[in-house]
Amino acid sequence: MRVVRQTEHSLTVELGDLTVTMLLDGDTVMVPDCLRGPEGFAPGPGDLVDGRLPLPVRAFLVQGREGCMLIDTGAGRAWHKGLGQLGAALAEAGSGPQEVDVVALTHTHIDHLSGLVDEDGGLAFPNADRIYVATEELMAFRAEPRMIPVLPRLVPLEQGDGPLPGVVAVNAPGHSPGHMAFLVEGRLLVWGDLVHHPLQFARPEVTWKFDEDPDMARSTRAALFDRALAAGWLVAGAHLPHPGIGRLERDGAGYSFHPVTR
């Protein structure tokens, strides 16, 4: 693995035949009680910025000879101020929406699917003829009125599917019923919302307010942390600290995250 490009809102790593580019859709903040732990738990001052939990929102572009796939699409203008910058991040990275052939969603929460549709209600990625969504979340996707233009391109996604050669879907349920991670080149696990805040590395038992099944989310996080360590995978996530790609290490009873550098 090597970092081949870095800009203010993007970072590209080379993995064999494929490259993966982190794209920053923007930064927002959440209230402290979004992190949930045992009785008496509360995030410390060092976990907060001006009393709030920082929450970057990221997507990931996978490029190779067989095509160009976008994992997640950011929040568009449908959620918090400061988000919806995916197009600018793509341009910084030397790409653009016209180049995206395939989109694969880790799940169907607002900050992952909303960027599929532009502000005028049209297709934000007009050449993406396949939009992969986990089977368990197809109903939720179809129930979102803004996604009507995308429905003809919808493709069910299951564990083990390969939406692009060199990329394999990995079940990661708990945060949502069909939450998926994607293993790229057998070396980099793009894990969506497995982690929302760095505190969850030191204390992986801490869950997130919007985990639909907190117990399952906790057990999935522990299992994928262990798999990543055993296999030596790099990891990447929608809400990880800058630049959103790095390595895991054991750190006492917990773990630590070490961002990649150029």
Stockholm file with secondary structure:
# STOCKHOLM 1.0

chainA/1-262         MRVVRQTEHSLTVELGDLTVTMLLDGDTVMVPDCLRGPEGFAPGPGDLVDGRLPLPVRAFLVQGREGCMLIDTGAGRAWHKGLGQLGAALAEAGSGPQEVDVVALTHTHIDHLSGLVDEDGGLAFPNADRIYVATEELMAFRAEPRMIPVLPRLVPLEQGDGPLPGVVAVNAPGHSPGHMAFLVEGRLLVWGDLVHHPLQFARPEVTWKFDEDPDMARSTRAALFDRALAAGWLVAGAHLPHPGIGRLERDGAGYSFHPVTR
#=GR chainA/1-262 SS CEEEEEETTEEEEEETTEEEEEEEEEEEEECGGGEECSTTCCCCGGGCBTTBEEEEEEEEEEEETTEEEEECCCCTTSSSTTCCCHHHHHHHTTCCGGGCCEEECSCCSHHHHGGGBCTTSSBSSTTCCEEEEEGGGHHHHHTCGGGGGGGGGEEEECTTCCSBTTEEEEECCSSSTTCEEEEETTTEEECTTSCSSTHHHHCTTCEETTCSSHHHHHHHHHHHHHHHHHHTCEEECTTCSTTSEEEEEEETTEEEEEECCC
#=GC SS_cons         CEEEEEETTEEEEEETTEEEEEEEEEEEEECGGGEECSTTCCCCGGGCBTTBEEEEEEEEEEEETTEEEEECCCCTTSSSTTCCCHHHHHHHTTCCGGGCCEEECSCCSHHHHGGGBCTTSSBSSTTCCEEEEEGGGHHHHHTCGGGGGGGGGEEEECTTCCSBTTEEEEECCSSSTTCEEEEETTTEEECTTSCSSTHHHHCTTCEETTCSSHHHHHHHHHHHHHHHHHHTCEEECTTCSTTSEEEEEEETTEEEEEECCC
//
